[in-house]
């Protein structure tokens, strides 16, 4: 969990620096990030579902 919090914190700091410098972020548009989040949620959701089904059927 700690690496995720560090990554989030550094991302926020860099975003603030970009804002102060009036520079546009090279990151993809928000809609692309939402799609990526959906892909990751689906990937991990299937793993969780398989694990739950394995426990229920055994």
C-alpha positions in Angstrom: 0.0 0.0 0.0 2.9 2.3 0.8 4.2 2.5 -2.8 0.7 3.4 -4.0 0.5 6.3 -1.6 4.0 7.5 -2.5 3.1 7.3 -6.2 -0.2 9.2 -5.6 1.6 11.9 -3.5 4.4 12.4 -6.0 1.8 12.6 -8.8 -0.1 15.3 -7.0 3.2 17.3 -6.4 4.1 17.1 -10.0 0.6 18.1 -11.0 0.9 21.2 -8.8 4.2 22.1 -10.3 2.8 21.8 -13.8 -0.1 24.0 -12.8 2.2 26.7 -11.3 4.4 26.6 -14.4 1.3 26.7 -16.7 2.4 23.5 -18.5 0.0 21.0 -19.9 0.4 17.5 -18.5 1.6 14.9 -21.0 -0.7 12.4 -19.3 -3.5 10.9 -21.4 -7.0 12.4 -21.2 -9.1 11.6 -18.2 -11.4 9.4 -20.3 -8.4 7.2 -21.2 -7.5 6.9 -17.5 -11.1 5.9 -16.6 -10.9 3.2 -19.3 -7.7 1.9 -17.9 -9.2 1.8 -14.4 -12.1 -0.2 -15.8 -9.7 -2.6 -17.4 -7.8 -3.2 -14.2 -11.0 -3.5 -12.2 -12.3 -6.1 -14.6 -9.0 -8.0 -14.6 -8.9 -8.2 -10.8 -12.6 -8.7 -10.5 -12.4 -11.9 -12.4 -9.6 -13.2 -10.2 -11.7 -12.4 -7.1 -14.8 -14.0 -8.7 -12.8 -17.2 -9.5 -11.5 -17.4 -6.0 -15.0 -17.0 -4.5 -16.4 -19.6 -6.8 -13.7 -22.0 -6.0 -14.5 -21.7 -2.2 -18.2 -22.0 -2.8 -17.9 -25.1 -4.9 -15.4 -26.9 -2.7 
